[in-house]
Amino acid sequence: MRLRSSWVARAFLACLALSCLAVSTASAPRALPNPVLYLSEVESFQDGGKNYLRYKFSVMNSAEYPAVMFAAAPNLPPCGQNKQSSRTWVDIYDQQGKRLYGFCALSKPDDLNSIWFALEETVVPPSWVYVELNDRATNTRYKSNLAETTP
């Protein structure tokens, strides 16, 4: 009889531990996905008498990022003179890791659908690019897939 009650006590404690684990897992923050980047448009424009091509990109899963990631973050280091820059900065890189352009004042997840970089019309663009979202509040980086630069 003593062996059975010892077994019941251990089983009860194991169930209790598992239920505590389930509760803590359920309240853990949801992991965010990496951005899914794609080329949305290439447009030409002029500036200062020179011709340029603007390579516009969108993030297919932008709606999966919470708005708080793009809120103004005056408690974090500024972006140049902008002391209200967003919590998350976005940088565009070529396939070799060279930074092409960046955004530090996106205000909502949907702004991820209007990111771009520009090159003079005569410059050959990199074949592939990727973006990194740098959540400065959590020190977390989200790296996208490689996206083509040709339509």
C-alpha positions in Angstrom: 0.0 0.0 0.0 2.8 2.4 0.8 4.4 1.8 -2.6 1.1 2.6 -4.3 0.6 5.9 -2.4 4.2 6.9 -3.2 3.5 6.2 -6.9 0.3 8.3 -6.8 2.1 11.2 -5.1 4.8 11.1 -7.8 2.2 11.0 -10.6 0.4 13.9 -9.0 3.5 16.0 -8.8 4.4 15.1 -12.4 1.0 16.3 -13.6 1.3 19.4 -11.5 4.7 20.2 -13.0 3.4 19.6 -16.6 0.4 21.8 -16.0 2.7 24.6 -14.8 4.9 24.2 -17.8 1.8 24.4 -20.1 0.7 27.6 -18.5 4.1 29.2 -18.8 4.4 28.1 -22.5 1.0 29.5 -23.3 1.9 32.9 -22.0 5.3 33.1 -23.8 5.4 35.7 -26.6 4.8 34.5 -30.1 7.9 34.2 -32.2 7.9 36.5 -35.1 8.7 35.2 -38.6 11.5 36.4 -40.8 10.3 38.9 -43.5 9.4 37.5 -46.9 10.7 40.1 -49.4 9.8 40.5 -53.0 10.4 43.1 -55.7 7.2 45.0 -56.3 8.2 47.6 -58.9 11.1 49.3 -60.7 10.6 53.0 -61.5 12.7 55.6 -63.2 13.1 59.2 -61.9 15.3 62.2 -62.2 17.1 64.1 -59.4 19.7 66.8 -59.8 19.9 66.3 -63.6 20.7 62.6 -63.3 18.5 59.5 -64.2 17.9 56.9 -61.5 16.1 53.6 -61.1 14.2 53.0 -57.8 13.9 49.4 -56.8 10.7 49.1 -54.7 10.1 46.1 -52.4 7.4 44.7 -50.2 7.3 42.3 -47.3 4.6 39.7 -48.0 4.1 39.0 -44.3 4.2 42.6 -43.0 0.9 42.2 -41.2 2.5 39.6 -38.9 4.6 42.2 -37.2 3.0 44.1 -34.3 2.5 47.9 -34.6 4.5 48.5 -31.4 7.7 47.5 -33.3 7.3 50.6 -35.4 6.3 53.1 -32.7 8.5 56.1 -32.0 11.3 55.2 -29.5 12.6 58.4 -28.0 14.3 56.4 -25.3 16.6 54.7 -27.8 19.5 56.3 -29.7 18.3 58.7 -32.4 18.6 58.3 -36.2 20.7 61.3 -37.0 18.7 64.3 -35.9 15.5 62.3 -35.6 15.0 61.7 -31.9 11.5 60.1 -32.6 12.9 57.4 -34.8 11.1 54.1 -34.7 11.9 51.2 -32.4 12.7 49.0 -35.5 15.1 50.1 -38.2 15.1 48.4 -41.6 18.2 48.1 -43.8 18.5 46.8 -47.4 21.7 44.8 -48.3 23.0 43.3 -51.5 23.7 39.5 -51.5 27.3 40.2 -50.4 26.1 42.1 -47.2 26.8 45.6 -48.5 24.3 48.0 -47.1 22.4 49.8 -49.8 19.9 51.9 -47.9 18.0 52.1 -44.7 14.8 53.3 -43.0 14.7 54.4 -39.4 11.3 56.1 -39.3 8.7 53.6 -40.5 5.6 54.1 -38.4 3.6 50.9 -39.0 4.0 47.4 -40.3 2.4 48.3 -43.6 5.3 50.7 -44.3 7.4 47.5 -45.0 5.5 47.5 -48.3 7.1 50.7 -49.5 10.8 50.2 -48.9 13.3 50.8 -51.7 16.8 51.7 -52.8 17.9 53.7 -55.9 20.9 53.6 -58.2 21.9 55.7 -61.1 20.4 54.3 -64.3 23.8 53.2 -65.7 24.8 51.3 -62.5 24.2 47.5 -62.7 22.1 46.6 -59.6 23.0 43.6 -57.4 21.2 40.4 -58.6 19.8 39.8 -55.1 19.0 41.8 -52.0 17.7 41.1 -48.5 16.4 43.2 -45.6 17.1 43.1 -41.9 14.6 44.4 -39.4 16.5 45.4 -36.3 14.2 45.6 -33.3 16.4 47.9 -31.1 14.2 47.4 -28.0 14.7 43.6 -27.9 18.1 43.5 -29.8 16.5 41.1 -32.2 17.2 41.0 -36.0 14.9 39.4 -38.5 16.6 38.6 -41.9 14.6 38.1 -45.0 15.1 35.8 -48.0 17.1 36.9 -51.0 14.9 38.7 -53.5 15.7 39.4 -57.1 16.1 42.9 -58.4 14.8 42.2 -61.9 11.1 42.1 -62.7 
